[in-house]
Amino acid sequence: MKTDRRGYFRQIPIYLGKFFRMFVYMDDWKMVPMAALIAGLVSFAVGKDLFVSMEGTLKGSLALTCVCIWNGFFNSIQSVCRERQIVKREHRAGMKITSYITAHMIYQAFLCLMQALITLAVCRITKIHMPSSGLITPFFYVDITIAFFLITFSADMTSLLISCMARNTTAAMTVMPFILIFELLFSGGVFALTPTTEVISYFTIAKWGMCAICALGGYNSLPMTSIWKQISKLQDYEYEGMQPVRLLVETMERENRVDEFCLKTAASNFNPDYVSTSSNLAGCWLILLIFVVVFALLSMLVLTGIDSDRR
């Protein structure tokens, strides 16, 4: 048992060094600037209303969650299947699958942290409005970085499992769009969920990522501006020679009651999943961490049978 344990710890730095050499010499480093490009496009598209209005926060949180999931998926989707024959040969020569996957986890955690920091930096550069304080730590930037990291890392471990199961890189990349669509459909950020699909959403990374970001952004305390904007667009509507909508808009603006109206409409859309409490955010982090552990253990289990694999 001691020999096995010693072999496990000795092999980890060997494979970790191999992965970092691949990072430098096989262009895996391109995943890091790609994260900046994707985050920049999303910030340009939805950043103006993020953490400013309720609907803007919902759309922006979904977009940032998708950025993190996209980064995580493409970090490791080909990492095992592209060297499957090498893994099989080295395993027969004494390589421990647990050491190999552990080294992958450490390396992928490094990539995910870099991408989380870059995503945050892009949000700052594009001048997205940020809350002043966090929920678990005193600093919002620390909390949001942890959320970005855990979303990215859990997606990374999901794709690592797919890479362990796939016959080759083509098969792995074929599966990827279906997983992305699944995450998007059942996130709760685009389509209204039925009681059945609501249950399914609890098994998606996107749902818990959105819950974490919306909680940090104070979703339930923000005004809902879309209804007021629609009302304002109807000011030219006439009824019996009068313009009642224009009269309402002008009166509300004159009496400075627009903000009150937006907050009232927001109250009717209160979502308990996005409540801004430390316990809610910690729960989201914990579930994302559980995803990481479960998918990593499944990767080890799947790859353990590689010797009997005839592919």
Phi, psi and chi 1 to 4 in degrees:
 res  aa     phi    psi   chi1   chi2   chi3   chi4
   1 MET       -  -41.7 -178.0   66.2   68.6      -
   2 LYS   -64.8  -37.3  -70.6 -176.7  178.5  179.6
   3 THR   -64.7  -41.6  -58.3      -      -      -
   4 ASP   -62.7  -42.8  -70.4  -16.9      -      -
   5 ARG   -66.4  -39.5 -170.5  158.8   52.2 -115.5
   6 ARG   -67.2  -38.7 -172.8  162.6   57.2 -114.2
   7 GLY   -65.7  -36.9      -      -      -      -
   8 TYR   -61.0  -49.3  165.8   77.8      -      -
   9 PHE   -71.7  -30.6  -74.2  110.2      -      -
  10 ARG   -72.0  -32.1  -76.7  179.5  176.1  176.2
  11 GLN   -78.5  -25.8  -71.6 -174.1    9.2      -
  12 ILE   -58.0  -52.6  -69.2  174.6      -      -
  13 PRO   -64.2  -26.9   18.7  -30.3      -      -
  14 ILE   -63.9  -49.3  -65.0  172.7      -      -
  15 TYR   -75.6  -29.3  -72.1  101.7      -      -
  16 LEU   -64.5  -41.8 -165.7   56.8      -      -
  17 GLY   -62.6  -39.2      -      -      -      -
  18 LYS   -60.7  -44.2  171.1 -171.8  171.8 -179.1
  19 PHE   -66.9  -37.1  -61.8  146.3      -      -
  20 PHE   -70.9  -31.3  -83.5  105.2      -      -
  21 ARG   -66.8  -37.9  -73.3 -167.2  -64.0  -87.7
  22 MET   -65.7  -34.0  -66.8  171.0   66.8      -
  23 PHE   -59.8  -39.0  176.2   81.0      -      -
  24 VAL   -84.2  -47.5  175.9      -      -      -
  25 TYR   -97.4  -14.8  -61.9  112.9      -      -
  26 MET  -111.7   18.1  -68.7 -173.1   64.9      -
  27 ASP    67.3   20.3  -66.9  -20.7      -      -
  28 ASP   -65.9  -19.1  -75.6   -0.4      -      -
  29 TRP   -63.5  -17.9   58.6  -91.9      -      -
  30 LYS   -64.5  -19.3  -69.7 -178.6  179.0  178.2
  31 MET   -64.3  -28.1  -67.5  -66.1  100.6      -
  32 VAL   -73.6  -54.3  177.7      -      -      -
  33 PRO   -64.9  -27.6   19.2  -30.8      -      -
  34 MET   -62.8  -35.3 -173.4   62.6   68.1      -
  35 ALA   -61.8  -38.4      -      -      -      -
  36 ALA   -65.6  -40.9      -      -      -      -
  37 LEU   -64.3  -45.9  176.4   60.9      -      -
  38 ILE   -65.3  -44.4  -62.9  171.4      -      -
  39 ALA   -63.0  -36.7      -      -      -      -
  40 GLY   -64.1  -42.9      -      -      -      -
  41 LEU   -63.3  -43.0  -68.2  172.8      -      -
  42 VAL   -67.6  -42.6  168.3      -      -      -
  43 SER   -62.2  -38.3  -61.4      -      -      -
  44 PHE   -65.5  -36.1  177.4   75.8      -      -
  45 ALA   -79.9  -42.1      -      -      -      -
  46 VAL  -124.8    1.2  -60.4      -      -      -
  47 GLY   -68.4  -24.4      -      -      -      -
  48 LYS   -62.0  -38.5 -177.3  178.2   67.0  173.0
  49 ASP  -103.5    0.8  -65.0  -35.4      -      -
  50 LEU   -67.5  129.0 -179.9   60.1      -      -
  51 PHE    63.0   19.3  -55.0  138.8      -      -
  52 VAL  -114.7  -46.7  173.6      -      -      -
  53 SER  -123.8  162.5   66.0      -      -      -
  54 MET   -64.1  -49.3 -179.1  176.2  -84.0      -
  55 GLU   -70.8  -33.4   52.7  -88.2   69.4      -
  56 GLY   -66.2  -37.2      -      -      -      -
  57 THR   -68.5  -38.7  -60.8      -      -      -
  58 LEU   -63.4  -48.5 -174.5   65.0      -      -
  59 LYS   -66.5  -42.9  -68.6 -172.1  -65.3 -176.3
  60 GLY   -66.3  -38.8      -      -      -      -
  61 SER   -65.2  -40.5  -63.6      -      -      -
  62 LEU   -63.0  -43.3  175.2   61.2      -      -
  63 ALA   -63.9  -45.0      -      -      -      -
  64 LEU   -67.0  -36.9  -72.5  175.5      -      -
  65 THR   -62.6  -42.3  -60.9      -      -      -
  66 CYS   -65.1  -35.7  -72.1      -      -      -
  67 VAL   -60.2  -47.7  167.6      -      -      -
  68 CYS   -63.7  -42.9  -66.5      -      -      -
  69 ILE   -64.4  -43.3  -68.7  175.0      -      -
  70 TRP   -59.4  -47.4  179.9  -80.5      -      -
  71 ASN   -59.0  -47.5  -71.2  -24.5      -      -
  72 GLY   -63.1  -43.0      -      -      -      -
  73 PHE   -60.4  -45.7  -82.7  168.2      -      -
  74 PHE   -81.9   -9.2  -78.0   94.2      -      -
  75 ASN   -65.2  -42.0  -78.6  -13.4      -      -
  76 SER  -128.0    7.8   59.0      -      -      -
  77 ILE   -62.9  -27.4 -169.9   60.7      -      -
  78 GLN  -111.6    2.4  -59.2 -175.5   62.6      -
  79 SER   -65.6  -34.0   58.8      -      -      -
  80 VAL   -98.0  -46.4  177.0      -      -      -
  81 CYS   -64.9  -26.2   55.8      -      -      -
  82 ARG   -73.8  -17.3   70.5 -175.7  174.9 -173.3
  83 GLU  -126.6   33.9   57.0  174.9   17.0      -
  84 ARG   -59.2  -43.9 -168.4  173.2 -172.4   86.6
  85 GLN   -65.3  -36.2  -66.2  -55.2  -43.5      -
  86 ILE   -66.0  -43.3  -62.1  173.7      -      -
  87 VAL   -61.6  -43.7  172.8      -      -      -
  88 LYS   -61.9  -43.9 -176.6 -175.4  -66.7 -172.7
  89 ARG   -66.7  -42.9 -175.6  169.7   60.9 -109.6
  90 GLU   -71.3  -32.5  -68.0 -173.9   -4.8      -
  91 HIS   -64.7  -40.4 -176.9 -122.8      -      -
  92 ARG   -67.2  -22.9  -70.9  172.0  176.5  171.1
  93 ALA   -89.9    0.0      -      -      -      -
  94 GLY   122.2    0.5      -      -      -      -
  95 MET   -67.7  138.0 -179.8 -168.4   78.9      -
  96 LYS   -93.5  124.9  -63.7 -177.0  179.8  -61.4
  97 ILE   -59.7  -38.0  -64.8  -61.7      -      -
  98 THR   -62.0  -39.4   50.6      -      -      -
  99 SER   -66.8  -41.7  -59.5      -      -      -
 100 TYR   -62.7  -47.8  177.9   74.8      -      -
 101 ILE   -69.2  -38.1  -64.2  -62.2      -      -
 102 THR   -61.3  -42.6  -58.7      -      -      -
 103 ALA   -62.4  -40.5      -      -      -      -
 104 HIS   -60.1  -43.7 -101.8  -58.9      -      -
 105 MET   -60.8  -43.4  -69.5  179.9   68.2      -
 106 ILE   -65.0  -45.3  -63.0  171.3      -      -
 107 TYR   -64.4  -45.7  170.5   66.8      -      -
 108 GLN   -66.4  -33.1  -62.3  -62.0  -24.1      -
 109 ALA   -62.8  -39.0      -      -      -      -
 110 PHE   -60.4  -48.5  163.4   77.0      -      -
 111 LEU   -59.8  -44.9  -76.7 -178.6      -      -
 112 CYS   -64.2  -38.4  -66.9      -      -      -
 113 LEU   -65.4  -43.2 -179.8   58.6      -      -
 114 MET   -59.5  -43.3  -67.3  -61.1   99.3      -
 115 GLN   -68.6  -36.7  -70.1  167.7  -30.2      -
 116 ALA   -64.6  -43.2      -      -      -      -
 117 LEU   -66.3  -39.2  -69.2  171.2      -      -
 118 ILE   -66.7  -41.3  -75.0  172.9      -      -
 119 THR   -60.7  -42.8  -59.7      -      -      -
 120 LEU   -64.2  -41.8  177.7   62.8      -      -
 121 ALA   -62.7  -40.7      -      -      -      -
 122 VAL   -64.6  -39.9  169.9      -      -      -
 123 CYS   -61.1  -38.0  -69.6      -      -      -
 124 ARG   -70.3  -43.3  -77.6  -69.7  -62.5  155.9
 125 ILE   -63.0  -38.3  -68.2  169.8      -      -
 126 THR   -81.8    5.1   53.5      -      -      -
 127 LYS    61.0   41.5  -62.6 -178.2  179.0  179.9
 128 ILE   -69.6  134.6  -69.9  177.6      -      -
 129 HIS   -65.3  128.8  171.1   76.6      -      -
 130 MET  -119.5  140.0  -61.1  -73.6 -172.5      -
 131 PRO   -59.9  162.0  -24.9   35.2      -      -
 132 SER   -85.3  -23.2   57.2      -      -      -
 133 SER  -142.2  159.8   60.6      -      -      -
 134 GLY   -91.1 -174.3      -      -      -      -
 135 LEU  -105.9  -35.1  -65.4  175.9      -      -
 136 ILE  -102.2  -45.2  -67.7 -179.1      -      -
 137 THR  -101.6  165.2   70.9      -      -      -
 138 PRO   -69.8  -10.9  -17.4   30.8      -      -
 139 PHE  -113.9  121.9  -49.3  103.5      -      -
 140 PHE   -59.3  -40.2  172.8   82.0      -      -
 141 TYR   -63.9  -33.3  -65.0  110.9      -      -
 142 VAL   -68.7  -46.8  174.2      -      -      -
 143 ASP   -62.0  -44.6  -77.5    3.8      -      -
 144 ILE   -70.4  -33.1 -162.5   69.6      -      -
 145 THR   -66.0  -41.5  -59.4      -      -      -
 146 ILE   -62.6  -41.3  -65.9  172.1      -      -
 147 ALA   -62.8  -47.7      -      -      -      -
 148 PHE   -57.8  -44.5  -73.6  163.4      -      -
 149 PHE   -62.5  -46.9  168.6   74.1      -      -
 150 LEU   -67.9  -36.3  -71.5  175.1      -      -
 151 ILE   -64.0  -46.8  -62.2  167.0      -      -
 152 THR   -64.6  -42.9  -50.9      -      -      -
 153 PHE   -67.9  -40.1 -162.2   24.5      -      -
 154 SER   -66.3  -38.8   54.8      -      -      -
 155 ALA   -65.5  -38.1      -      -      -      -
 156 ASP   -60.3  -45.5 -165.1  -51.3      -      -
 157 MET   -69.1  -29.8  -69.8  -62.0  100.3      -
 158 THR   -62.8  -47.3  -55.7      -      -      -
 159 SER   -71.4  -26.9   64.3      -      -      -
 160 LEU   -64.0  -41.3 -177.0   65.8      -      -
 161 LEU   -62.2  -43.3  173.7   59.6      -      -
 162 ILE   -62.3  -40.6  -64.8  171.4      -      -
 163 SER   -64.7  -34.4 -171.3      -      -      -
 164 CYS   -69.9  -29.6  -70.2      -      -      -
 165 MET   -88.7  -25.2  -61.8  171.3   65.1      -
 166 ALA   -73.6  148.2      -      -      -      -
 167 ARG   -68.6  -40.0  -68.5  175.2  178.3  -92.9
 168 ASN  -156.9 -179.9   48.4   51.2      -      -
 169 THR   -65.9  -32.9   56.1      -      -      -
 170 THR   -63.6  -44.3  -58.4      -      -      -
 171 ALA   -63.4  -41.3      -      -      -      -
 172 ALA   -63.4  -44.6      -      -      -      -
 173 MET   -69.6  -25.3  -65.0  -57.8  -68.6      -
 174 THR   -70.4  -36.6  -59.1      -      -      -
 175 VAL   -72.4  -31.5  172.6      -      -      -
 176 MET   -52.8  -48.6 -177.1   56.0   57.1      -
 177 PRO   -58.9  -34.6  -23.0   33.5      -      -
 178 PHE   -66.9  -38.5  -65.8   98.2      -      -
 179 ILE   -67.8  -40.4  -54.4  -60.1      -      -
 180 LEU   -63.0  -43.5  -72.9  168.9      -      -
 181 ILE   -64.0  -42.0  -68.2  171.1      -      -
 182 PHE   -58.2  -46.1  174.8   81.1      -      -
 183 GLU   -62.4  -41.5  -69.1  -75.1  -15.8      -
 184 LEU   -68.3  -46.2 -179.2   61.9      -      -
 185 LEU   -63.7  -40.1  -71.9  177.7      -      -
 186 PHE  -102.8   17.2  -64.9  101.8      -      -
 187 SER   -74.4  -26.6   64.6      -      -      -
 188 GLY    86.9    0.0      -      -      -      -
 189 GLY   -94.8  -13.6      -      -      -      -
 190 VAL  -115.5  -49.9  179.5      -      -      -
 191 PHE  -114.8  144.7  -56.1  102.6      -      -
 192 ALA   -67.4  135.1      -      -      -      -
 193 LEU   -99.2  139.3  -59.6  177.2      -      -
 194 THR   -81.9  169.4   64.8      -      -      -
 195 PRO   -54.6  -35.6  -29.8   36.7      -      -
 196 THR   -70.7  -48.7  -58.3      -      -      -
 197 THR   -69.9  -23.7   54.1      -      -      -
 198 GLU   -63.1  -38.5  178.6   72.1   24.2      -
 199 VAL   -64.2  -42.1  173.5      -      -      -
 200 ILE   -62.1  -36.9  -62.5  174.0      -      -
 201 SER   -61.8  -24.9   72.8      -      -      -
 202 TYR   -67.3  -13.8  -74.8   97.2      -      -
 203 PHE  -101.9   14.7  -63.2   93.1      -      -
 204 THR  -107.8  146.5   64.0      -      -      -
 205 ILE   -70.1  -36.4  -62.9  167.5      -      -
 206 ALA   -60.1  -40.7      -      -      -      -
 207 LYS   -60.4  -48.5  173.3 -176.7  172.5   58.9
 208 TRP   -73.6  -29.4  -59.4  107.5      -      -
 209 GLY   -66.0  -44.6      -      -      -      -
 210 MET   -63.7  -42.0  -76.5 -171.2   59.9      -
 211 CYS   -59.1  -42.2  -73.3      -      -      -
 212 ALA   -65.0  -46.3      -      -      -      -
 213 ILE   -70.8  -41.0  -63.5  174.5      -      -
 214 CYS   -65.4  -38.4  -76.8      -      -      -
 215 ALA   -63.0  -44.1      -      -      -      -
 216 LEU   -65.4  -33.6  -82.5  166.4      -      -
 217 GLY   -82.8    0.1      -      -      -      -
 218 GLY    66.9   42.3      -      -      -      -
 219 TYR   -48.6  -50.0  172.8   87.2      -      -
 220 ASN   -71.3  -14.1  -71.9  -41.2      -      -
 221 SER   -99.0   -0.8   63.0      -      -      -
 222 LEU   -90.8  154.0  -63.7  173.1      -      -
 223 PRO   -76.0  151.5   27.9  -34.8      -      -
 224 MET  -100.4  114.3  174.2  172.4  -84.0      -
 225 THR  -100.6  -12.9   59.6      -      -      -
 226 SER   -64.7  -38.9   57.1      -      -      -
 227 ILE   -65.8  -43.2  -64.7  177.5      -      -
 228 TRP   -63.5  -38.7  177.7 -103.9      -      -
 229 LYS   -63.0  -39.7  -71.1  177.7 -179.6  177.3
 230 GLN   -67.3  -39.8  -70.1  -59.1  -43.3      -
 231 ILE   -62.3  -42.9  -68.7  174.4      -      -
 232 SER   -62.3  -30.9  -61.9      -      -      -
 233 LYS   -72.9  -14.5  -70.0  178.6 -179.7  179.0
 234 LEU   -99.7   18.2  -64.4  173.0      -      -
 235 GLN   -64.6  -26.3  -68.5 -173.3   62.8      -
 236 ASP   -84.5   -0.2  -67.2  -27.7      -      -
 237 TYR   -66.8  131.1  171.7   73.8      -      -
 238 GLU  -112.9  140.9  -68.0 -169.8    4.9      -
 239 TYR  -137.6  113.5  178.6   74.6      -      -
 240 GLU    54.7   43.8  -64.7 -176.2   -6.1      -
 241 GLY    78.9    4.6      -      -      -      -
 242 MET  -118.0  164.9  -60.5 -179.3   64.2      -
 243 GLN  -120.9   79.5  -65.5  178.7  -40.5      -
 244 PRO   -64.4  -33.4   22.6  -33.5      -      -
 245 VAL   -67.0  -42.0  178.8      -      -      -
 246 ARG   -61.5  -40.5 -177.7  179.5  -63.9  -82.9
 247 LEU   -62.0  -43.5  178.2   61.9      -      -
 248 LEU   -62.6  -45.8  170.7   66.0      -      -
 249 VAL   -63.2  -46.9  170.2      -      -      -
 250 GLU   -64.0  -38.6  -69.5  177.0   -9.6      -
 251 THR   -66.4  -45.5  -58.5      -      -      -
 252 MET   -62.5  -40.7  -64.7  -77.3  -74.5      -
 253 GLU   -69.7  -39.6  -69.6  177.3  -16.0      -
 254 ARG   -65.0  -36.1 -175.4  171.5   58.8 -107.4
 255 GLU   -91.7    7.1  -63.4  179.0    0.0      -
 256 ASN    54.0   46.5  -64.9  -39.8      -      -
 257 ARG  -111.8   10.3  -60.3 -173.2   62.6 -176.8
 258 VAL   -65.7  -44.3  175.8      -      -      -
 259 ASP   -62.8  -39.3  -69.1  -18.2      -      -
 260 GLU   -62.2  -42.4  177.3 -171.9  -10.1      -
 261 PHE   -62.1  -44.5  176.3   85.8      -      -
 262 CYS   -65.1  -36.9  -67.9      -      -      -
 263 LEU   -70.6  -34.8  -71.3  172.0      -      -
 264 LYS   -65.7  -43.5  -74.7  -72.4 -174.7 -179.0
 265 THR   -66.5  -32.8   53.3      -      -      -
 266 ALA   -68.1  -36.2      -      -      -      -
 267 ALA   -61.2  -31.2      -      -      -      -
 268 SER   -75.9   -9.2   63.6      -      -      -
 269 ASN  -114.5   25.7  -72.8  -86.7      -      -
 270 PHE   -58.2  133.1  178.8   89.3      -      -
 271 ASN  -121.7  113.8 -168.8  -32.6      -      -
 272 PRO   -64.0  -21.5   21.4  -32.4      -      -
 273 ASP   -68.9  -21.6  -71.8  -20.7      -      -
 274 TYR  -108.1   17.2  -57.1  152.1      -      -
 275 VAL   -62.8  137.9   63.5      -      -      -
 276 SER   -88.8   75.1  -63.7      -      -      -
 277 THR  -127.5  154.9   60.8      -      -      -
 278 SER   -64.6  -34.6   57.7      -      -      -
 279 SER   -67.5  -38.6   59.5      -      -      -
 280 ASN   -66.0  -45.0 -175.8   35.9      -      -
 281 LEU   -64.6  -42.6  179.7   59.9      -      -
 282 ALA   -62.4  -37.5      -      -      -      -
 283 GLY   -62.9  -41.6      -      -      -      -
 284 CYS   -63.6  -44.0  -65.2      -      -      -
 285 TRP   -60.8  -42.5  -72.6   -1.4      -      -
 286 LEU   -63.4  -42.9  177.5   61.5      -      -
 287 ILE   -65.9  -41.0  -68.0  171.9      -      -
 288 LEU   -62.7  -38.0  -69.5  169.8      -      -
 289 LEU   -67.2  -36.4 -168.6   57.9      -      -
 290 ILE   -62.9  -40.7  -70.4  172.3      -      -
 291 PHE   -56.2  -44.7  -78.7  141.7      -      -
 292 VAL   -58.3  -50.3  169.6      -      -      -
 293 VAL   -65.6  -45.6  174.4      -      -      -
 294 VAL   -62.6  -47.2  168.7      -      -      -
 295 PHE   -68.3  -32.6  -71.1  130.1      -      -
 296 ALA   -67.8  -43.4      -      -      -      -
 297 LEU   -64.1  -40.4  -68.8  175.3      -      -
 298 LEU   -64.9  -36.1  -72.5  174.7      -      -
 299 SER   -61.8  -44.2  -62.3      -      -      -
 300 MET   -61.3  -44.1  -67.5  179.6 -174.2      -
 301 LEU   -63.6  -44.8 -179.1   62.8      -      -
 302 VAL   -64.8  -43.0  167.8      -      -      -
 303 LEU   -76.2  -17.6 -147.8   56.6      -      -
 304 THR   -61.0  -32.0  -60.7      -      -      -
 305 GLY   -88.9   21.5      -      -      -      -
 306 ILE   -67.8  -27.0 -165.7  169.9      -      -
 307 ASP   -63.5  -35.4  -73.7  -17.7      -      -
 308 SER   -88.0    1.1   59.4      -      -      -
 309 ASP   -77.9  122.8 -173.0   -0.4      -      -
 310 ARG   -93.3    6.3  -62.4 -177.0 -178.8  -85.6
 311 ARG   -71.6      -  -70.7  178.5  -75.3 -177.3
